[in-house]
Amino acid sequence: MRATNDQPAKTNPSFPSDDGAGVAAAEDDKDFLSEYFIDTGNLAALLELGNNKHILIGGAGAGKTALLAMLSKRRRHVIPLSPQSLSLQLFARSSVVRFLEAAGANLTILYAFMWKHLLIVELLRAKCDIRDDDNYRTCMSKIRETLYRHNRVKEQLVEYSAIWGDFIWLGSDGWVREFASRIENVLKRALTGMAMNSTLSLEEEQLLTAEQKSRVSECAKSVVNELQSRDLDALIQSLGDAVFIDSDQEYFLSVDRLDEDWVDSPIKARMTKALLDAAQTISRFKSVKVIVALRPALFDRVRLSAADSDFHADNYGASCLYLHWDKKSLAQLIQSRANCLIGGRCGVVLSAILPETIDGQPAIDYILQHTLLRPRDVVLFINECIVRAEGRRLGTAAIREAEEAYSLRQLDSLTNEWRMVFPNLSAVAEMFRGVPAKIPLNALSKEFLSASFRRVSAAIQPEVKDPNVDLLNSLDMPSQNFGSMRSSLVRNLFGIGMLGIKPNAASPVRWVTDSQRGAVSGDIRPSAILYIHPMFHRGLGCKS
């Protein structure tokens, strides 16, 4: 048995079965995070204000929250915003917002208006250490004097203070509640009488004519434009030019866990897009960066559901920081993490409890092969193995047993992670149950897909929009180009990590984890071979 880190390997290492490589979320191992954290360049990019990267994109367990936790350790003024702790659901469920959404009004500008106000409130509270009303007024007086000296739109801050300032010191949640109430009243007054004296109920919205809905939408747009143009943009410009200019006093705002339930799904994408717009605007301040952490599924949803034609993912390209782990860095991270946690408790390093090889390859390589190259995947697999080891050195049998439970769990995790974009993914994945782990593209014939789709049809939720189900429903349409439909389905499943593609005999198998690009038309050619990801083999009962 080999030795690791200059420490002799133990012949019969012993450790409690509840020891492991840590909890799945690294940020919850707060006492140890600094010890085993590995920066692949992402933290350095976030820390640098001059670096425009502020949209952090990574799948579940890729390390987004851990990065933000390390940011808080490295910088003094880091302001975390949790959407769940704000009253955004109250705002989103207000009668006027629901009415306007149902009428087809594009409220992205209203949501951006709210986010900009909220970010400014948090910055002012942090800069002035606002805790109460007296403290707030002293701060605003100092800022007003600063604006006077710079001869900028001085009256804007005075007006903002008069309209919105009385409750800044209440905190984000109280501020959102008051903001929602005021905006709702402004919109209600503007809309009163326009919709045939409507009470702005969802039931009455359904009775509106197309012309009335158009008038309602234009009214909402006009009101929000007037509110925004009157003071907010000028205030933002003034604060950026004269207040938040000291590079020695940096401020970071971070928004995380946007994939969780903070508003209802139908408007989550639009509110997230508005947040991205607001973050870009406020991040132009010399001493401020607003960091937004997103899963790829939510970013895709933002792109797909954006109501306005001016949204292009490329507009955000220069701001996006994609979390991507290579096998070397991930192996280094997991060994460091496990050695810190297991070794610290019982003096055993990870390499001492793993077998030398599994299926002819180093054990750590085998484990990484069964992940989407994300820290959380590796931790979950190793922890499943350790539970079954019962305090003894891991053998191949224990790892095989752990692999089945791990695979089922990861399949559920994948469907949950992508439910915003593909709400019927669980049923679509079941179409591949029992298929070979390696399958020619041409084996996904029209007959095979039709039969498989019928087999899982009882589990389909037809009332929700799902691009994969739309594709499969088109199988019986005479006008459908089957080759194009199949390519789109494969491209979707490749993009979420379920399938790999080998374009031809001379090409390697390509996985979405290899790069940030999706599958292109040249990859999905008739000669292509498809591979079910090893992480899902046991969960789907795939034949080797």
C-alpha positions, -999 to 999 in steps of 0.1 A, spaced: 0 0 0 13 34 -9 21 62 15 6 97 10 18 131 21 49 115 36 27 96 60 29 58 61 -2 40 49 -20 21 76 -25 -16 71 -60 -16 86 -71 20 90 -100 25 113 -124 54 114 -160 60 124 -185 53 97 -201 88 102 -168 104 92 -166 116 57 -154 141 32 -176 168 48 -211 180 43 -223 183 7 -223 221 9 -187 232 15 -198 265 29 -214 246 58 -180 234 68 -172 269 80 -145 259 104 -125 241 77 -133 260 45 -103 282 45 -80 252 51 -90 232 20 -103 259 -3 -86 259 -37 -88 290 -60 -88 281 -96 -87 318 -105 -124 325 -98 -120 341 -64 -93 364 -77 -116 375 -105 -144 383 -80 -121 402 -57 -108 425 -84 -132 455 -88 -117 463 -122 -126 428 -134 -161 429 -149 -169 393 -140 -198 395 -116 -224 369 -128 -213 336 -113 -227 306 -132 -223 270 -120 -244 239 -115 -256 226 -81 -226 220 -59 -201 236 -83 -188 259 -55 -208 292 -59 -217 296 -23 -183 285 -11 -167 312 -33 -190 339 -18 -182 326 17 -145 331 9 -152 365 -5 -166 375 29 -135 363 46 -112 383 23 -131 416 22 -145 437 49 -176 452 33 -195 422 18 -233 425 19 -251 392 13 -287 395 0 -309 365 4 -340 366 -18 -358 342 6 -354 367 35 -369 396 16 -406 402 10 -403 398 -27 -431 372 -27 -454 398 -12 -445 422 -40 -448 396 -67 -482 384 -54 -497 419 -50 -530 423 -69 -517 449 -93 -485 429 -103 -505 397 -108 -531 416 -128 -505 432 -151 -486 400 -155 -518 382 -166 -526 411 -190 -493 405 -207 -475 437 -195 -437 436 -197 -428 444 -161 -391 438 -164 -385 475 -161 -406 476 -129 -386 447 -114 -353 464 -124 -366 496 -107 -372 477 -75 -338 459 -76 -319 492 -82 -336 508 -53 -329 478 -31 -292 477 -40 -288 514 -34 -305 510 0 -281 483 10 -251 503 -2 -262 534 18 -269 514 49 -234 498 47 -215 530 39 -232 550 67 -237 522 91 -274 531 92 -292 516 122 -320 541 130 -337 572 116 -313 597 133 -283 578 120 -298 578 85 -305 616 84 -269 623 95 -256 601 67 -278 617 41 -267 651 51 -231 642 46 -238 626 12 -258 657 1 -228 679 10 -206 657 -11 -229 660 -41 -230 698 -36 -193 700 -38 -193 680 -70 -220 701 -85 -241 671 -95 -278 668 -97 -281 678 -60 -319 679 -58 -321 642 -68 -308 630 -35 -331 654 -16 -361 642 -36 -351 605 -31 -346 611 6 -381 627 9 -399 600 -11 -381 568 -1 -357 576 27 -379 574 58 -377 537 60 -342 529 47 -331 521 82 -357 494 86 -336 469 67 -341 452 33 -372 432 43 -390 462 57 -379 484 28 -393 460 2 -426 458 20 -429 496 20 -417 499 -15 -442 473 -27 -470 491 -10 -461 525 -25 -456 512 -60 -488 493 -59 -507 524 -49 -491 545 -77 -500 518 -103 -535 513 -90 -542 550 -92 -529 551 -128 -549 521 -138 -582 530 -121 -609 533 -147 -587 522 -176 -599 486 -175 -636 494 -174 -634 503 -137 -618 470 -129 -609 460 -94 -576 446 -109 -586 410 -101 -574 380 -121 -610 371 -129 -617 405 -144 -584 404 -163 -598 374 -182 -627 396 -195 -604 423 -210 -603 427 -247 -570 426 -266 -572 463 -270 -578 469 -233 -549 447 -224 -526 467 -247 -538 499 -231 -531 485 -196 -496 474 -206 -488 508 -221 -501 525 -189 -479 504 -167 -449 510 -189 -455 548 -189 -459 549 -151 -427 530 -144 -408 550 -170 -419 582 -154 -410 570 -119 -376 559 -130 -367 588 -152 -378 613 -126 -351 606 -100 -336 572 -99 -312 572 -129 -299 607 -119 -294 595 -84 -275 565 -95 -253 586 -117 -246 610 -89 -237 583 -64 -214 566 -89 -196 599 -97 -192 614 -63 -199 589 -34 -188 554 -42 -154 564 -57 -129 554 -31 -111 522 -42 -97 518 -7 -133 513 6 -147 485 -15 -183 473 -13 -195 439 -25 -231 429 -27 -238 392 -33 -271 376 -43 -272 338 -40 -298 309 -39 -319 324 -67 -328 288 -78 -348 283 -46 -384 293 -39 -383 331 -34 -410 340 -59 -435 319 -79 -418 302 -109 -438 321 -137 -421 354 -129 -389 342 -114 -370 344 -147 -382 380 -154 -373 391 -119 -339 375 -123 -333 392 -156 -342 425 -139 -317 417 -112 -289 411 -138 -297 445 -154 -296 463 -121 -264 445 -110 -247 456 -143 -258 492 -136 -246 494 -100 -214 475 -107 -202 505 -128 -195 523 -95 -158 525 -90 -158 510 -56 -188 485 -59 -193 451 -74 -227 433 -73 -222 395 -76 -251 374 -87 -248 336 -85 -269 315 -109 -273 279 -119 -272 274 -157 -308 262 -156 -320 296 -143 -298 315 -168 -312 295 -196 -347 301 -183 -340 339 -183 -329 336 -219 -358 316 -230 -386 335 -213 -374 371 -217 -404 390 -229 -385 418 -245 -366 414 -277 -335 433 -265 -323 404 -243 -293 385 -257 -272 362 -236 -242 377 -254 -249 410 -237 -239 394 -204 -210 374 -219 -182 396 -206 -198 396 -171 -202 359 -168 -178 338 -147 -184 301 -153 -173 276 -126 -154 249 -143 -133 222 -126 -107 201 -143 -100 166 -128 -66 176 -114 -80 206 -94 -110 186 -83 -89 157 -71 -67 181 -52 -97 197 -36 -114 166 -25 -83 149 -11 -74 181 8 -109 184 21 -112 147 31 -77 147 47 -86 178 67 -118 164 80 -111 126 83 -74 131 92 -81 157 117 -104 134 136 -88 101 134 -54 105 116 -64 87 84 -60 103 50 -83 96 21 -58 76 1 -54 51 30 -91 41 29 -96 39 -8 -85 8 -29 -55 13 -51 -76 8 -83 -112 2 -94 -117 -14 -129 -80 -9 -136 -79 28 -130 -69 48 -99 -97 50 -74 -100 88 -74 -102 88 -112 -130 62 -110 -149 84 -85 -144 116 -107 -156 97 -137 -190 92 -119 -195 129 -113 -202 161 -134 -169 174 -121 -184 193 -92 -172 192 -56 -206 183 -42 -209 152 -65 -176 139 -53 -183 145 -16 -217 127 -19 -201 97 -36 -173 94 -11 -196 98 18 -219 70 5 -189 48 2 -177 56 38 -210 48 53 -209 13 37 -173 7 48 -184 5 84 -151 19 96 -129 -4 75 -108 2 44 -131 6 14 -133 -24 -9 -147 -26 -44 -179 -42 -32 -187 -13 -8 -181 12 -36 -203 -7 -60 -231 -8 -33 -226 29 -27 -227 37 -64 -263 25 -68 -276 47 -40 -255 76 -52 -267 72 -88 -304 72 -79 -298 103 -57 -280 121 -85 -307 114 -110 -332 129 -87 -309 159 -81 -305 164 -119 -342 165 -125 -347 189 -96 -318 212 -108 -333 216 -142 -370 216 -134 -374 252 -143 -364 245 -179 -374 209 -183 -401 202 -157 -408 167 -171 -371 157 -171 -377 128 -147 -401 112 -172 -379 119 -202 -349 103 -184 -370 72 -178 -372 67 -215 -336 56 -213 -340 31 -186 -323 -2 -194 -307 10 -226 -270 3 -233 -246 28 -217 -232 33 -252 -258 36 -280 -255 47 -317 -275 78 -325 -294 59 -352 -307 35 -325 -328 64 -312 -352 58 -341 -386 73 -344 -401 40 -334 -379 37 -303 -386 73 -291 -424 69 -298 -426 37 -279 -405 50 -250 -425 82 -248 -458 63 -247 -443 41 -219 -437 72 -196 -466 93 -208 -486 88 -176 -458 106 -157 -459 137 -180 -474 169 -167 -490 182 -199 -500 215 -183 -465 228 -179 -443 240 -208 -414 216 -215 -392 219 -246 -384 182 -246 -420 172 -243 -429 196 -271 -403 178 -293 -416 144 -284 -452 154 -290 -442 163 -326 -431 128 -334 -465 120 -351 -467 153 -370 -463 146 -407 -445 179 -412 -419 172 -385 -383 168 -396 -373 138 -374 -336 143 -378 -339 179 -366 -362 169 -337 -338 141 -325 -308 164 -327 -326 190 -306 -335 164 -280 -299 151 -278 -286 186 -276 -308 193 -246 -298 161 -228 -261 168 -236 -265 203 -221 -277 191 -188 -249 164 -186 -270 133 -190 -255 124 -225 -221 125 -240 -214 125 -277 -187 108 -298 -191 125 -332 -171 99 -351 -146 70 -346 -116 94 -344 -131 118 -319 -131 115 -281 -164 114 -262 -175 150 -255 -192 160 -223 -207 193 -213 -181 194 -185 -153 195 -211 -160 231 -220 -188 257 -217 -200 253 -253 -231 231 -260 -234 205 -286 -233 218 -322 -247 204 -354 -214 189 -364 -213 168 -332 -247 152 -338 -241 134 -371 -255 100 -382 -223 83 -373 -223 97 -337 -223 74 -307 -242 85 -275 -230 77 -240 -252 78 -209 -231 95 -182 -216 70 -158 -231 89 -129 -265 77 -140 -257 41 -151 -269 24 -120 -299 47 -115 -312 40 -150 -301 4 -150 -280 9 -181 -262 -21 -196 -225 -18 -198 
